[in-house]
Amino acid sequence: MDLNGVGFLAAIIVGGLAGWLAEMFMKSNMGLIMNIILGIVGAALLNFVLALLGIYTGSGWLVYLIVGFVGACILIAIGRALRRG
């Protein structure tokens, strides 16, 4: 898993922050663990998709935060769409 140049502990912290920001932005109600998971998984998935498209996102915690936020928002939207069925 590519962590965009941040360490594992920093990925958890920044991923949690990205997930929390996405939770506030998307007005969803999830817990701390889900925020961390959404932030980290969202960042990893969006980095993978952007790499497939040939887009380099750079490295560092700020880039990881932004990509994690956008990725988590996308995951929340997909989850909502699947629940509505």
N, C-alpha and C positions, 0 to 999 in steps of 0.2 A: 504494500500500500504506500503510495507516494504521499508524504506529509509536507510537501512544498518547502523543504528546508527547515522545518521546525521539528523539535524533538517530540518524543511520544507524550511526555507530560504536558508540554506546551500545546500539543495537538488536542489533548483532552480539555485543557482550560479554554483555549481559543475556540474549539469545537462547541463546548458548552455555551460560551458567549454567543457564538453564531447561531446556535439552536435557540437560545433564549430570545435573541433579537428577532429571529424568524417567527417564533411563537407570538411575540408582541405584535409584529407587523401583520401576521396572518390571523390574529385574534383567535388562536387555538388555546386549548387548556391542557398542557402536558406537564409532566414532572421533570425534575432535574436530570435523571438518567436518560429519559427520552430526548431531552434537549441536547445532551452530549452526543448521543447516538446519531440524531439527525444532523447535527453540525459536522461531525466527522465523516459519516457516510455520505452526506450531501456534498462535502468538499471532495471526497475521493471520487464519487461518481461524476461530478461535474468536471473535475480535472481529467478523468478518463475520456469523457465525451469531447472536451475541448482538445485533448491530445489527438483523438481520432480525426478531428476537423483540422488539425495542423495549427492550432492556436496555442502558443506558449503563454502560460499564466504568470511565469516568474516564480520567485520564492520569497519566503519571509512570512511573518505572522500576520501582517496586514492583508496581504494577498490571500492567505489561508482564511482569514476572517471573512473577507468579501465573498470568496468562492464558496465557503461553507454556508454563509447566509443565503446566497442565491440558491445553492443546492438544497438546503433545508426547506426553503420556501417552495421549491419545485416538488420535493417529496411530500410536504404537507398538502399541496394542491392535488397531487396524484392520489394520496390517501383519502382525501375528501371525495374525489371523483369515484374512486372504487367503492366507498361506503354508500354513495347514492345509487350506485349500481346500474 
